[in-house]
Amino acid sequence: MIKFIIRVIKRNKKAFLVGVCLFLAILATVLYQVFKADKKDENLIALYDPEKLIPVLVGKDVFGYVDREGNKLIDKDFKWAGDFFFDYAAVQIDSDEDVFSLVNKKGEVIDKLKSQNKPTYYHEYGVWLIDNALYSKELKEIWKEDGILKYSNNGYFEYMLNEKNESGIINYLGKKVFSWEEDYITINISDSRNIEDSTYAALSNFEEREIIVNLETGKELYSLEDPKNEYIQREDDNIFRVISRENNFKTLKWIYIKDNKVVAEIEDENIYFIEVESFKDDILKIDYGEKYKEKEKKERHVYYNAKKNEYLKNYVEVYDKDEFNRKTYGYSLSKNEKFNLKNKKKTLLEDYDSIKFLSNSLYKYISENMNEHLAILEKFGKTYLYDARKDEMIEEFLTTTVSEQLNSSFLIFTLFEENGYTKKSYLLYNVITKKSRVFDKDSEIVVRSNSVAIKSDVKMRYYDVELKEIWSY
């Protein structure tokens, strides 16, 4: 039988090879889809879960929980009630003391997690910060010491252990990334569009130490010799500056860091601000401010090659968010006087006043679960919700401002009268359900992850992700 199969293969080599290639292509496609599905970030479910319980007023200054049909499921005397994240929600217990804790979906209080401070859930990382300790979404202890723990930024927490005379930084996994024998620390992280680089931060033990550290390696890259009289202030894009405490907070030096090293130190008291124009070429854009002529400067802006330590003549300005958006969202965003958007094959949009993708978390959730690549566009006084993957407009709004709401899938559009100045009303829009609803301009709006509370007149009304009213008090 085996010999027969071998003879058939020899006689039909070409057909056999085509069949093998076809089989491997199909297998690769299947594996890609499986792998792609496995890559979904389950922590982002916190942004959108229409079935989870909704906190509502059930009496005067008393909170409970209802489902999306308006059925009471947890009717307790809570002074305050927060959103559920997976199986738990933060509440303020009704007692003589202002005590916070977590409850499960049955309304049972997790006694071991009572705290004087409101528990906070960080959905990007799937962790709870409760009473100076860090827990997973399943409430497994990640980090706990007898001291102070507080969130900084980008998944990093600063801790202070006075009894051990130690302070430092942990990441959201509970790993210690930096520590020193000091009882105090502040951390100021520099956000950067250069997503391929490390994360850097200015660390301070007031008037004792002032340093810059790589938070991924814990390596110290820069320190001040005179921290009593100088301190380090972080800017975005890995730009830091040294400022004098004595001399009217004058900027003494600008520092640019990339690839785990100090690329440039610029001392020029006339500089108003510095930003990175191109990470690839290490080009800095130096701004001398509106009064540049009084500083005897020919131009307000000049360009500086940090790698070569030289100022540039006739530099053609680029818009480096192009690189950022290509790496983060998969699209190129460029700007001359107006904004343009391209994918790998063609130009999708031209001459828009503004093009802005949704926040990373919400964009990622919608991309993974709905296969939409959503951006907010502005042109000629109108705002559009746009799907770059399909290259089509989803919604059009007559508005001048739009705000994305933290930890939710809602957008708030402020609508104006024809004069463009008088506020007319608010329009709430859910980017997942594609439902919208208009509310009075005097409404007080509280947005949750899967609901909206509207206070109008003397009544509080609650709406679900379909913007259907489910409860009022």
N, C-alpha and C positions, 0 to 999 in steps of 0.2 A: 504493500500500500504506500509506504514511504517512498519507494523507488518510483512508483507511478506518479506521485505528486512532484517529485524532483524533475521527472521527464517533462511533465506539463509546464512547469515553471521555466525550464530551459527553452521549450518551444515558444513560450509567450512571455519572454523577459520584459518587453516593453509594457504590456498590459499589466504584468505583475507589479512592476515598479510604480506605474500610475496608481494601481490599487493600494499599494503600501503608502504612497504619498497622501492619497485621499483619506485613508484610515488615520494616519498620523495627524492630518489637518483637523479632522473631526474630533479626534482625541484631545488635541491641543485646545480646540474651541471649548469643549466640555470642561476640561481642567481649568481653563481661564475663567469660565463662568462660575465654577465652584469656588475657585480661589478668590474671585472678585466678590462673591457673596460672603465668603468668610471674612473678607476685609472690612465689612460694614462695622462702623464704630457703634457698638451697642450703648455706650454712654450717652450718645446723642438722642436716645429715646426720650430723655428728659425734656427735650425741646417740644415733643409732640406725642402725647398719649391721650387720645380723646376719651378713653374709658376710665382713666383714673379719677379718683374722687376730687370734688371741687370744694374749697373752703368758702363758707358763706356765713353771713349773720343770721342767727336763728332766734335772737332776742336782743334786748338792749345791752350792747357791749359784750355779747356772748356769741361765740363762734361754734360751728359744727361743720359737718361735711355732707354733701349730697352727690348723687350720681348725675349724669347728663340728662336724665329724665326728670330731675327735681325730687327724687325720692331721698328722704333723710336716711343716711346709713350710719353716721356717727353723730349722735346728738348729745354732746358733752358741754360742760360749762368751761370752755376755754376762753381766756381773755384775748387770745390771738391764735390764728391758725394759718400755717403756711402750706405751700404746695407739697403734694406727695412726689417723692422721687423714688421710683421702684416701689419698695414695700414700706417706706417710712416717710413721715412728715414731721416738721418741727412745729411745736405748739407752746403757748404760754399757759401754764397750769393755773387754774383758778384757786388762788390761795392768798394768804396775807402777804406772802413774799412773792416777788417777781421772779418766778422760777420757770425756766424753759426746759423742755425735754423733747423726746421723740415719741410718736405713737405709731402703732402698726395699723393695718387696715380694719382691725376690729375696734380700734379706739383705745387699745390697751397701752398704758404708759410704760416706756422702758425705763424703769426706776434707776438703773445704774448710770444713766446718762443725763441726769438732772444737772442744770447749769444756771448760773446767774446771767450768762450771755446767750444770745440767740444762736442756735446751731445754724451753720451755713453749709450748703451743698454746692460743690463745684462740678457742674455737669460735664465740662470738658475732660475732667480727669476721673470722675466717678468716685469722689471722696467727700466725706463729711468732716468739717472742723467743729469739734464739740468740746468746750471747756478745756482748751489748750491741749487737745489730743486729736489725732488723725485716725479716721476709720474708713473702711471701704464701704461701698453702697450696701453690702451685706452686713455691715456693722462689725466686721473683723478689725481688730486693733492693728493699725499700721505703725503708729509712733505715739509714745506716751512717756513723758518725763515730768518730774516735779519742777515745773517752770512755766514760762510763757511761750505760747506758739501763736503766730499770726500770719495771715496770708500776705504775700507781697505781690507777685505777678508771674505770668507765664508758667504756672505750676510749681512755683517755689515758695517756701515758707521760712520765715526767720524765727529762731528760737533763742531764749535766754534762760540759762540755768544759774541763778545767783549763788546757790549753795555750792555748786561745783566751780564757780568762777569761769563759766564757759558760755559762749554764745556762738551762733552759726546759722547755717542754712541747710534745710533738707528739701528734697524734691517731693512730688506728690506720691512717690512710691515709698517714702519713708527713708530714703537713702541720704546719709549725711554727705553733702558735697563740699562743705567748708566749715571750719571751726577755728576759734582762737581762744586764748586764755584771757578773755575779757568778759565782763558781766553785762555788756550792752552792745547792741549792733543795730544799725539801720541799713537797709538794702534798697537801692534804686536801680532798677533794671532798665537798660537801654533797649527799647523795641527797635527792630531793624527790618528793613525790606529785603535785606540780604539773607534769605532763609537758608542758604547753604552754609552760612557761617555759624559759629558758636554764639552763646548768649553771654553778654558781659554786663557787669553791674558795678556801681560805686558802693563800697562798703565803708561804714563810718562807726567809730566808737568816739563820740563827740570829743574833739580836741585832743584825742589820744592817738588814733590811727585813721588815716584816710588812704584807701587803696582801691585799685580796680582789679577785678577778679573774673576769670573765665568760670562760669557757673557749671559747666559740663565737666571740667577737669579739676576745679578747685585751685587752679594755678594763679598765683598773684602776678600780675603783669606790670603794675605801676603803683608807686607809693609816694606820698609827700613827705619831705623832710621836716616841714614845719606845720604840722596839723593844727597847732594852737592858733595860728594866724591865717591859715589857708584851708580851703575845703574843695572837694570835687563835686561838681554838679553834672548829672548825666543829661544828655540830649538824646534824640532818636538817631537811629542808624549808626550806632557805635561811635558817636561823637561825645566827648566829655570836655569839660572845661574846668580849669583851676581858678578859683575865685578868692580874693583877699577878704578876710574878715575885718581888717583894720582900715583899709583904704577904700571906704564907701562901696564895698562889694564889687570892686573893679575886677574885670576878667584879666587874669595874668597870662593864661596860656590855653590854647585849644589842642585837644588830643584826638587823634583818629586811630581806631584799632580795627584790625582785620586779620583773620587767619592766625589768631592767638599771638599777635605781636603788635607793638606800637608802630604804626606806619609813618605817622607824622606828629610833630609837636610844633605848633605855630604860635609865636609870640608877636602880637601886633595889637596895641591898645586901641587902634581905630576900628577893629573888626566888630561889627554888630552881631553877625550870626554866620554860622557855617553849616552847610548841608552837603550830603554826598550826591554828586551828580551822576557818577558812574562807578559802581563797585568793581566792575570788570577791569577798568583802566585806572582805578584809584584817583578819579578826578573829583576835587572838592570845589563847590561853588561858594565863594566868599562874598558876603554882603556887608558893605560899609554903611548901610542905612540911608535914610532919606537925606541926611545932612552930609552926604559924602563930599560935596564940593567944599564945605567948611573944613573938611579934613584934608583938603588939597589933593583929592582923588579925581581923576579924569572920568571915571565911570563908577557907578554904584556897585556893579557886580564884576568880579574877576574870577578866573578859573585857575586852579592850582593842581599840578600833577604831584600828588603826595609821594608816589613811588620814586620819581626822579628829582623831587625837591626843586621844582621850577614852576614859575607862572607861565601861563599859556597865552599866545596871541592868536586871534582869529579862531577861537574855539567854537565849533558848531554845537549848540546846546542839544542834548538828548533828553528824553523823558524816561528815567530809569524804572518807573513803575511798569513800563513795558515788560522788563525782565521779571519783576515781582509777580505780575499777573500771569505771565506765561508759566512760571513755576508753580504758582499757587492754584490758579484756576484753569490753565491750559489755553489762555487767550492772550494776545498781545494788545496792550493799551498804549496808544501814542497820543501826543498832543503837540500841536503847533499853537494856533490860537484857539482851536476847538479840539474835541476829543474824537479819536477814531478807534475802532475795534476790529481786530483781525483774528481769524483762526489760522490753521496751518495752510489752508488753500487759498483763501480770498479775504478781501475786506468786507466785513459785515455791516459796519456802521461808519458814517462819516459826519463830521461837523455837528457834534452834539455839545451842548453846554456842560453836561456832566454825564459820566458813565461810571457807575459804581456797583460792583458785585455785592451780593448779600454778605453778611459776616461769615467768617470761615466756617463756624459750626453749623449755622443754618444752611449755608450753601452746600456743605458736605452732606448733611442729612437729606436734603431734597435731591441732590445728585445721586446719592446711593439708593434712595427709596422710590424716587419718582422719575429719575433719569432726565431731570430738567436742570439747566444751567442758568440760574436767574440773576438778572442785573436790573438796577434801577436807572432809568435814563431821564434826562431833562433837556427840553428843546422848545424854544418859542413859548415859554410859560406853561408848558404842559409836562406832566410826568408820566412815564411809561414803565410798566413791568414787562421785561423782555426775556425770552428764552433764547440764549445764544446757541444752544445745541440745535434747535429747530429753525433758528433765525426767523423768529416771528414775535410780534407784539401780543402779549396776553391781555393786558388791560391798559386803559388810558385814563388819566385823571387831570382835572383842571385844578392845579394846586401850586403853591410856591414852596412848601416845606413838606418833608416826609422824614419820619424817624423810625428806625428799627428798634424793637423792644428787646431788652436783654433777656435771655433764657426763654424766649417764646417764638412763635411763628406768626406773630401779629405785626403789622405796620400801621402807624398812625399818620394819616394825611391831614394837614390843616388846609381847609378850603377857604378861599377868600372871595369877596365880592368883586365885581368887574373892575373896580378902581385899583385892585391889587394890594390894598392896604388894610381894609376892614375885614376882620375875621368873620367868616360866614358860618362855619360848622366844622366838625371833625368827621372824617371817614375812617373807620376801622376796616382793615383788610387782612384776611388770613391767607398767606401765600401757599398753604397746602390745600385747604378746602376751596380756595378761590371765592369765598363768600365775603361780602362786605355789608356794612351798615353805617348809616349817617346818624350822628348824635349832635345835640345842641352845643353851640359854641361855649356855653357856660358849664358844661358837664365836667365833673371830676372823674378822670379815667384811671383805673388801676388795672394794669395788664399782668396776668399770671401766665404760666406756661401753657395751660389749656383752657383758660377762661378769661373773661373781662368783667370787671365790676364798674358800673357807671352810677355815680351819685348825681342825681338831678332832682331839683326841688328838695324834698325831705326824704326821698326814697332811694334805697340802694337796690339796683337791679343787676342780675348776673346773666352772662351769656356764654355759651359754649363755643367751640371752634367753628361751628357753622353759623355763629352769631345769632343763634336762636335763644330767646329768653327762657331761662330754666328756673329762676328763683328770684323773689323780691322780698324785701323787708322794709 
